[in-house]
Amino acid sequence: MDMCKEIRVYGMINDTYCKSEGYRKVPYHYYEAGSRDECAEYLLHESAPYGGHRFITEKAVFAKWAKTHPIKFFSPEWQLL
């Protein structure tokens, strides 16, 4: 963030996407059709007692940073509150 005038992030859903009505279910890995969808995987990791990747928490941190730093989100565009 110190080296760039603006950071552009593409293809990252926001931290509330999985709770939104009518969200689009896509496989977590495109090559594993029939496995857990992206949101199910995120929720599984978020509630894991240890290890895992806190995807939803990470997205919330990015949203917080975007309020004070020049970070823009595209595809999908984020509505920062």
N, C-alpha and C positions, 0 to 999 in steps of 0.2 A: 504494500500500500504506500510505502514511502517513495517508491521509484516511479510510480505511474500517475499520470494526471487523472485517469479514469480506469476502472476495471470493469470489463464486460463479461458477464457470466451467461452462458448459453446452455439450455437443456436441463436446468436444475429446478425441480419443483419446490415450492415454498413449504414451510413447516405446517401449514394448515390444509394443504391439498388433500391429504388422505382422509380428512374429516369432512370435506366438502361434498355436497350432494351431487351425484352423477359423475364423480371423478372417473377418468378413463383407466380401466385395469389393463396393465401391460405386464408381461413377464419380467421378473427381476433381472434375469439374464435372457437376452433375445434368443439364445441358442438352447434354452431349456423350456421349450413349450410344454405346458401342462404342469409346470412347477408353481410355487407360490408367486403371487403377483408382487409388484414393487412395493405397494403399501403394506401388504401382509409381512413382507420381509423387514421393512423398516420398523414396524410395530414389534415384531419378534426381537429384533436387535435392541430396540429401545428399552424393553422390559427384561432383558437378559440380566441375571444376577452378577455376572462377571464376563469380561471379554466383550466381543461384539463391537459394532460400530454404531454409535449413537447418531444415526442419520438425522432424525427429527430435531434433536438438540443442536446438531451442527447447523442445520438450516435456520434455526432460531437465532443462533449466534451471527450468521451471515446477515440476517435481516437487521439485527441490532447494529452491526457495523455499518450497514448501508445507510443508516440514519445519520451517521456522523462522518462518513467517508464517501468518496465518489464511486460507488459500486452500483452498476445497473444490471438488471436481470432481463433476459430475453428468452423466448420460446420455452416456457411461457413467461410472459411479463409478470413481475410481482407487483402487487399493490401494497406498499408499505404504509402501515398505520402509525 
